[in-house]
């Protein structure tokens, strides 16, 4: 059905939307639950923004399967969060108050202040040049909140590979973020 949707079949899109929406909402809630203290997008807004990006890219993306679709959704969520972080930093510099839908929490590797999201994004841009799969791994685990199993499916690798790579990339990312000046 994903391929049919990509091919312009509006019936396939209408049938898939409720399924995709629930899956994306579940991912977004997972991301939201992991946040600590920072006020950013709510789950509904994150899903809608990511979906709009996905719909806008249907003509250029050939989704192979469910896992591939959610890997692309993870990337869309990453860029929604990065854009929101940039917006918040701009507002902060201009002295505006930041509003949010819900109090949100984030686990690792950083506390997800806007500065931290941008720092992770910049580190991932560097990582993509060296190891694109590791970049996609961080997008799936950190930005989209996918489980190890979901990430393995999205990246088409084994669960032990995800666990091993996640351990390595978190160490690398921690080192990269420690080298950056604190704001």
Order of alpha helices (4+ residues) and beta strands (2+ residues): alpha-alpha-alpha-alpha-alpha-alpha-alpha-alpha
